[in-house]
């Protein structure tokens, strides 16, 4: 409960309260205070404890709430235009439909706060923690979210036009349906971020980190991948943006791509029943021979993304080693072998019950699928077979494919 003396003083209005604060510099205790609809404009509420206070419809414009505690307070529909809330504790606070335009929340702890449908245009949240907060349908036009943590926050349907999210962490943040036109997204982190139906057109994405975006943006035209001091370079896909930037600005990238395609070996098999150990033995031996092994587990549900991953990795590899010792026929081989003219070398455990040899019949028409499958009984046996029976055959086939390509070019 609020301190009764403090409560009576603040109910006299902002100017009376400010004079009382000068005369009584102790921390104001206004816990659970009923201050609904009060005009506290320009009030000095620095360090005040307003936990669970009811401030619905109150006017706090230009009020000073620096380091105040507003945990679970209710400021629904309140007027906080140009208020100063730096370093405030806002966990669970309700700002639904409040006017917070031009307010300042630097370094605030706003975890689980509710800003739904609030007006936060031109507000500043630099270095604030807004994890699991909600800004659904809020006006965030030109709001400054520099270096803000948004872990699992919900900004769906918000207006973020020309907002600044420089260096912000948007891990698992819901940005579905947001308008991000012209937003500053440089150095922001988008990991598992939901961008479904979002409009990113004209935003700046230099230095952004983008991983496993969820959903499909509505528009992403003219994304600027150049830094702030260079002429604009525009692309039309946020997931492609960082790759295009690397191609343009990192001379070593081409060397990296060449290194993978010249030395990369994709190893396909199953991790179960000792399969992982076998694949790792093969990979270790390949490393000793200066190759770059990439191990991929077949034993997962078949879907389009999974198959496309195999196709991408195979397309980057010099050749592929396939362990067919599992009980089922991998669909991924039927999706890759006919379309990728690179050497495929198949191996099979001699004691396994499988359809490896039947598969060889299916693929023998493709000269780059080397068969029949090489049988082995132990990992040690595979290691002995690698130099002459696997790698040598793959390299010979690789050169044969190159020669065929040159011959075709001369026709």
C-alpha positions in Angstrom: 0.0 0.0 0.0 1.1 3.6 -0.6 2.4 5.8 2.1 -0.6 7.8 3.2 1.4 11.1 3.5 2.9 10.6 0.0 -0.5 9.8 -1.4 -2.2 12.8 0.0 0.6 15.0 -1.3 0.4 13.8 -4.9 -3.4 14.1 -4.9 -2.9 17.9 -4.5 -1.6 18.0 -8.1 1.7 18.2 -9.9 3.0 21.6 -8.8 2.1 20.9 -5.1 3.7 17.5 -5.4 6.9 18.9 -6.8 7.3 21.4 -3.9 6.6 18.6 -1.5 9.4 16.5 -3.1 11.8 19.3 -2.6 11.0 19.5 1.0 10.9 15.7 1.4 13.6 14.2 -0.7 13.0 10.6 0.4 11.8 8.0 -2.1 8.2 8.4 -2.9 6.1 5.3 -1.9 3.0 5.2 -4.1 2.5 1.5 -4.4 -1.0 0.5 -5.4 -2.0 4.2 -5.5 -5.3 5.1 -7.2 -4.3 8.0 -9.5 -6.7 7.5 -12.3 -7.3 10.5 -14.5 -5.0 12.8 -12.5 -3.0 15.6 -14.2 0.6 15.0 -13.1 2.2 16.9 -16.0 5.8 17.7 -15.3 5.6 15.9 -12.0 8.9 14.8 -10.4 8.5 11.1 -9.9 12.2 10.2 -10.0 12.8 6.9 -8.1 9.2 6.7 -7.1 7.7 3.3 -6.4 4.5 3.0 -8.4 4.2 -0.8 -8.3 0.6 -1.8 -9.1 -0.5 1.8 -9.2 -3.6 2.6 -11.2 -2.9 5.5 -13.6 -5.5 4.8 -16.2 -6.2 8.0 -18.2 -3.7 10.1 -16.2 -1.7 12.9 -17.7 2.0 12.5 -17.2 3.2 14.6 -20.1 6.8 15.8 -19.6 6.9 14.0 -16.2 10.2 12.8 -14.8 10.0 9.1 -14.0 13.8 8.4 -14.1 14.5 5.1 -12.4 10.9 4.8 -11.2 9.4 1.4 -10.5 6.2 0.9 -12.5 6.0 -2.9 -12.3 2.5 -4.1 -13.2 1.2 -0.5 -13.0 -1.8 0.3 -15.2 -1.3 3.3 -17.5 -4.0 2.4 -20.0 -4.9 5.4 -22.1 -2.5 7.6 -20.2 -0.8 10.7 -21.6 2.9 10.4 -21.3 4.0 12.7 -24.2 7.6 13.7 -23.9 7.9 11.9 -20.5 11.3 10.8 -19.3 11.3 7.1 -18.3 15.0 6.3 -18.5 16.1 3.2 -16.5 12.5 2.6 -15.3 11.3 -0.8 -14.3 8.3 -1.6 -16.4 7.9 -5.3 -16.2 4.2 -6.2 -16.7 3.2 -2.6 -17.0 0.1 -1.7 -19.1 0.4 1.1 -21.7 -2.5 0.0 -23.8 -3.6 2.9 -26.1 -1.4 5.3 -24.2 0.2 8.3 -25.9 3.9 7.9 -25.4 5.1 10.0 -28.4 8.5 11.6 -28.0 8.9 9.9 -24.6 12.3 8.4 -23.6 12.8 4.9 -22.3 16.6 4.6 -22.5 17.9 1.5 -20.6 14.4 0.7 -19.3 13.5 -2.8 -18.3 10.3 -3.4 -20.2 10.1 -7.1 -20.2 6.5 -8.4 -20.5 5.2 -4.8 -20.8 2.1 -4.2 -22.9 2.2 -1.3 -25.4 -0.6 -2.6 -27.6 -2.1 0.1 -29.9 -0.1 2.8 -28.1 1.3 5.8 -29.8 5.1 5.7 -29.5 6.1 7.8 -32.6 9.5 9.4 -32.1 10.0 7.7 -28.8 13.4 6.5 -27.8 14.2 3.0 -26.3 18.0 2.9 -26.7 19.6 -0.1 -24.8 16.2 -1.1 -23.4 15.2 -4.7 -22.7 11.8 -5.4 -24.2 11.8 -9.2 -24.2 8.3 -10.7 -24.4 6.7 -7.3 -24.6 3.8 -6.6 -26.9 3.5 -3.7 -29.4 0.7 -5.2 -31.4 -0.9 -2.6 -33.6 1.3 0.2 -32.1 2.4 3.4 -33.8 6.2 3.1 -33.8 6.8 5.5 -36.7 10.3 6.9 -36.3 10.8 5.3 -32.9 14.4 4.7 -31.9 15.1 1.1 -30.8 18.9 1.2 -31.1 20.5 -1.8 -29.4 17.2 -3.0 -28.0 16.6 -6.6 -26.9 13.3 -7.9 -28.4 13.5 -11.6 -27.5 10.1 -13.2 -28.3 8.4 -9.8 -28.4 5.2 -9.3 -30.4 5.2 -6.3 -32.8 2.7 -7.8 -35.2 0.7 -5.2 -37.2 2.8 -2.3 -35.8 3.7 0.8 -37.9 7.5 0.8 -37.9 8.0 3.1 -40.9 11.4 4.9 -40.6 11.9 3.3 -37.2 15.5 2.7 -36.0 16.4 -0.8 -35.0 20.1 -0.5 -35.4 21.9 -3.3 -33.6 18.7 -4.7 -32.1 18.3 -8.4 -31.2 15.0 -9.7 -32.8 15.4 -13.3 -31.9 12.0 -15.0 -32.3 10.3 -11.7 -32.5 6.9 -11.5 -34.2 7.1 -8.8 -36.9 4.3 -10.3 -39.0 2.2 -7.7 -40.8 4.5 -4.8 -39.8 5.2 -1.9 -42.0 9.0 -1.4 -41.9 9.3 0.8 -45.0 12.4 2.9 -44.8 13.4 1.4 -41.4 17.0 1.4 -40.2 17.8 -2.3 -39.7 21.6 -2.1 -39.9 23.4 -4.6 -37.7 20.2 -6.0 -36.4 19.9 -9.7 -35.7 17.0 -11.6 -37.2 17.1 -15.2 -35.9 13.9 -17.2 -36.3 12.1 -13.9 -36.7 8.6 -13.9 -38.0 8.5 -11.6 -41.0 5.3 -13.0 -42.6 3.4 -10.3 -44.6 5.9 -7.6 -43.4 6.8 -4.7 -45.7 10.6 -4.1 -45.7 10.7 -2.0 -48.8 13.4 0.7 -48.7 14.9 -0.3 -45.4 18.6 -0.4 -44.7 20.0 -3.8 -43.9 23.8 -3.3 -44.0 25.4 -5.7 -41.4 22.1 -7.5 -40.5 22.4 -11.1 -39.5 19.5 -13.2 -40.9 19.0 -16.8 -40.0 15.9 -19.0 -40.4 13.4 -16.3 -41.2 9.8 -17.4 -40.5 7.0 -16.7 -43.1 7.2 -14.7 -46.3 7.5 -10.9 -46.3 4.9 -9.1 -48.3 7.4 -6.7 -49.9 11.2 -6.3 -49.7 12.1 -4.1 -52.6 15.1 -1.8 -52.7 16.8 -3.0 -49.5 20.0 -1.0 -49.1 23.0 -3.2 -48.3 25.6 -0.4 -48.4 26.9 1.3 -45.2 25.8 4.8 -44.2 28.8 6.4 -46.0 28.6 4.7 -49.3 26.3 5.1 -52.3 23.2 2.8 -52.0 23.3 -0.8 -53.4 19.8 -2.2 -53.6 18.6 -5.8 -53.5 15.1 -7.3 -53.2 15.5 -10.1 -50.6 16.7 -9.7 -47.0 18.0 -13.3 -46.8 20.1 -12.7 -50.0 21.3 -9.3 -48.9 24.1 -10.4 -46.6 25.4 -12.8 -49.2 25.4 -10.2 -52.0 27.3 -7.9 -49.6 29.9 -10.5 -49.0 30.4 -11.1 -52.7 30.9 -7.4 -53.3 33.2 -6.6 -50.3 35.1 -9.7 -49.3 37.7 -10.9 -51.8 38.3 -14.0 -49.7 34.7 -15.2 -50.2 35.4 -16.4 -53.7 38.4 -18.3 -52.4 36.2 -19.9 -49.7 33.6 -21.0 -52.3 36.4 -22.3 -54.5 37.9 -24.2 -51.5 34.6 -25.9 -50.8 33.9 -26.9 -54.4 37.5 -28.0 -54.9 37.9 -29.9 -51.7 34.4 -30.4 -50.2 33.1 -34.0 -49.9 29.5 -34.6 -48.8 29.1 -37.8 -46.8 25.5 -39.1 -46.7 24.4 -41.8 -44.3 22.4 -42.5 -41.2 23.4 -41.7 -37.6 21.6 -44.5 -35.9 22.9 -48.0 -35.1 26.6 -46.9 -35.2 26.2 -45.0 -38.4 27.4 -41.7 -36.9 30.7 -43.2 -35.8 31.3 -44.7 -39.2 30.7 -41.3 -40.9 33.0 -39.6 -38.5 35.8 -42.1 -39.2 35.4 -41.4 -42.9 35.4 -37.7 -42.3 38.6 -37.8 -40.2 40.4 -39.8 -42.8 39.3 -37.3 -45.5 40.6 -34.4 -43.4 44.0 -36.1 -43.2 43.9 -36.2 -47.0 43.2 -32.4 -47.0 39.5 -32.7 -48.0 36.7 -30.8 -46.3 34.1 -33.3 -45.2 30.4 -32.4 -44.7 28.3 -35.0 -42.9 24.6 -35.2 -43.4 22.1 -37.5 -41.7 19.6 -39.3 -44.0 17.5 -40.5 -41.1 15.0 -37.7 -40.9 11.5 -37.1 -42.2 11.4 -36.4 -45.9 10.3 -32.9 -46.9 11.1 -30.4 -49.6 13.4 -28.3 -47.4 15.3 -31.4 -46.3 15.8 -32.5 -49.9 16.8 -29.1 -51.1 19.4 -28.9 -48.3 21.0 -32.2 -49.7 20.9 -30.8 -53.2 22.6 -27.6 -52.2 25.3 -29.4 -50.2 25.9 -31.9 -53.0 26.0 -29.1 -55.6 28.9 -27.4 -53.6 30.9 -30.7 -53.3 33.6 -32.2 -55.4 32.1 -35.6 -54.9 29.6 -37.5 -52.6 30.1 -40.6 -50.6 26.8 -42.4 -49.8 26.4 -45.1 -47.1 23.4 -47.2 -48.2 23.5 -49.5 -45.2 20.2 -48.3 -43.8 16.9 -50.2 -44.3 15.2 -47.8 -46.6 16.0 -46.0 -49.9 16.8 -42.3 -49.5 14.5 -40.1 -51.5 17.2 -37.5 -51.6 19.3 -39.6 -54.0 16.4 -39.8 -56.5 16.2 -36.0 -56.3 19.9 -35.3 -56.6 21.7 -37.9 -58.7 19.7 -37.3 -62.0 20.3 -33.5 -61.8 23.8 -33.1 -60.4 26.6 -34.3 -62.6 29.2 -34.9 -59.9 30.7 -38.2 -58.7 28.6 -40.3 -56.3 30.4 -43.2 -54.7 28.2 -45.7 -52.8 29.2 -48.0 -50.0 27.3 -50.6 -48.0 27.8 -52.8 -45.0 28.0 -56.4 -46.2 25.9 -57.7 -43.3 23.1 -55.2 -43.7 19.7 -56.0 -45.1 19.1 -53.3 -47.6 18.2 -52.5 -51.2 21.6 -50.9 -52.1 22.2 -53.2 -55.1 18.7 -52.6 -56.4 19.3 -48.9 -56.2 22.5 -49.3 -58.2 20.3 -50.7 -61.0 18.2 -47.6 -60.8 21.2 -45.2 -61.1 23.6 -47.1 -63.4 22.4 -45.1 -66.4 24.0 -42.0 -64.8 27.7 -42.4 -65.5 28.6 -40.2 -62.5 27.0 -42.7 -60.1 29.9 -45.0 -59.4 28.9 -48.6 -58.7 28.1 -51.2 -57.8 28.3 -50.3 -54.1 31.5 -51.1 -52.3 31.0 -53.6 -49.5 32.7 -53.2 -46.1 32.4 -55.0 -42.7 34.3 -52.6 -40.4 35.2 -49.0 -40.1 38.9 -50.0 -40.4 38.1 -51.7 -43.7 36.5 -48.5 -45.0 39.6 -46.5 -44.0 41.8 -48.8 -46.0 39.4 -48.6 -49.0 39.3 -44.8 -49.1 42.5 -43.9 -51.0 42.3 -46.3 -53.9 38.8 -47.6 -54.1 36.8 -44.6 -53.1 38.7 -41.3 -53.6 40.7 -42.4 -56.6 37.6 -43.6 -58.4 35.8 -40.3 -57.5 38.7 -38.2 -58.6 39.0 -40.1 -61.9 35.3 -39.6 -62.5 35.5 -35.9 -61.6 38.2 -35.5 -64.3 36.1 -37.5 -66.8 33.1 -35.2 -66.2 35.3 -32.2 -66.8 36.7 -33.6 -70.0 33.1 -34.4 -71.2 32.1 -30.9 -70.5 35.0 -29.4 -72.5 34.2 -31.8 -75.4 30.5 -30.6 -75.3 31.7 -27.0 -75.4 33.7 -27.6 -78.5 30.7 -29.0 -80.4 
